[in-house]
Amino acid sequence: SCRGRVMRVSAEDAGDVIDYLNEREMVNQVYTPGTCGVRLDDGRRVLAYTYIVRRDHAKYCCKLPLDRAAEMVRQGHGPAGSSLEYLENTVAHMDELGITGGLLHRIRLLHRSLR
């Protein structure tokens, strides 16, 4: 499970939004896209389009030691930028949502201490 943000999209924009998300998220085919039920802050349950990681995928890293994860962040770079930029941006957005103190926060903190 995870905590995050659900965004409402009009039916008329749904196709374009899904195309954009698939282009962005399915580069390495590490996810299985689809719909699942999510619970909103007000308790309502709705169906949401989401991506579920494929744990059998070669690019899936599960439960790496923090120092190894920080090392991978230091060296990672893709077509959209560095892994460090991605980590910093993701943690900043999580902070905006009130999601603090998680694994990504610990990796960022360790990375900063290793500079």
Helices and strands as residue ranges (DSSP letters): H 11-25, E 31-39, E 45-53, H 66-75, E 77-78, E 81-82, H 83-96, H 103-113
